[in-house]
Amino acid sequence: SSGINAEYGDDVREQPVAIVTLYTAPTCSLCEEVKEELSLLRKTHKFRVESVNISEPGNASWRRLYKYDIPVLHLNGEYLCKHRLNSTLLLERLATAESDAA
């Protein structure tokens, strides 16, 4: 086994997979909508989703920063959007990240 997650396809070893970080909380209904939209986009685009629950004790700095703004999304550590998924912006940034990695 090559250790490559088949979920991302066979070409992942040639470029790093983009990481979308979703800042969320358990009672966030908009966050659930964004998770569903990201799940659909992952069927056609290569990226990994990491969720950060801002209500957990170790995430106090994120809670202070985003408590009134979740869901908040970062792409590869940089702010992308908040409240709703801006899928057009996400796809543009993913394309840029892919071309930069090539």
C-alpha positions in Angstrom: 0.0 0.0 0.0 1.3 3.5 -0.9 -0.4 5.1 2.2 -2.3 7.5 -0.1 -5.9 8.0 0.9 -7.9 6.8 -2.2 -10.6 9.3 -1.3 -8.4 12.0 -2.9 -7.5 10.1 -6.0 -4.2 8.8 -7.3 -2.4 12.1 -8.0 -2.2 13.3 -4.4 1.4 12.3 -4.0 2.4 14.8 -6.6 1.0 17.8 -4.8 -0.1 18.6 -1.2 -3.8 18.4 -0.6 -5.4 21.7 0.3 -6.9 22.0 3.8 -10.2 23.7 4.4 -10.5 24.4 8.2 -14.1 24.9 9.4 -14.5 26.8 12.6 -17.8 25.6 14.1 -19.8 24.8 17.3 -22.3 22.1 18.2 -25.4 24.4 18.0 -24.5 26.0 14.7 -27.1 25.2 12.0 -25.3 27.3 9.4 -22.2 25.1 10.1 -24.2 22.0 9.2 -25.2 23.6 5.9 -21.6 24.5 5.1 -20.4 20.9 6.0 -22.9 19.5 3.5 -21.8 21.9 0.8 -18.2 21.1 1.4 -19.0 17.4 1.2 -20.6 17.9 -2.3 -17.6 19.9 -3.5 -15.2 17.2 -2.3 -16.7 14.8 -4.9 -15.2 16.9 -7.7 -12.3 18.8 -6.0 -9.3 17.7 -4.0 -9.2 19.1 -0.5 -9.4 17.9 3.1 -11.8 19.4 5.7 -10.7 19.8 9.3 -13.2 21.0 11.8 -12.4 23.1 14.9 -15.0 23.2 17.6 -14.5 26.7 19.1 -16.5 25.7 22.2 -13.9 23.2 23.3 -11.6 24.4 26.2 -8.4 24.3 24.1 -9.9 26.6 21.5 -10.5 29.7 23.6 -8.6 32.0 21.2 -10.7 30.9 18.2 -13.8 31.3 20.3 -12.9 34.9 21.2 -12.1 35.6 17.6 -15.1 33.9 15.9 -17.9 33.4 18.4 -20.3 35.7 16.6 -19.1 34.7 13.1 -19.3 30.9 12.7 -19.1 29.2 10.4 -15.7 30.6 9.4 -13.6 28.9 6.8 -9.8 29.1 6.2 -8.0 27.6 3.3 -4.5 26.4 4.0 -4.4 28.6 7.1 -5.7 31.8 5.5 -9.1 33.3 6.1 -11.6 32.5 3.3 -15.1 33.4 4.3 -17.7 33.5 7.2 -21.4 32.8 7.8 -21.9 31.0 4.4 -19.7 29.1 2.1 -18.4 31.3 -0.8 -18.0 28.3 -3.2 -16.8 30.5 -6.1 -14.0 32.0 -4.0 -13.1 28.5 -2.6 -12.8 27.0 -6.1 -10.8 30.0 -7.3 -8.4 29.7 -4.4 -8.1 25.9 -4.8 -7.2 26.4 -8.5 -4.6 28.9 -7.5 -3.2 26.6 -4.8 -3.0 23.7 -7.3 -1.2 25.8 -9.9 1.2 27.2 -7.3 2.0 23.6 -6.2 2.5 22.4 -9.8 
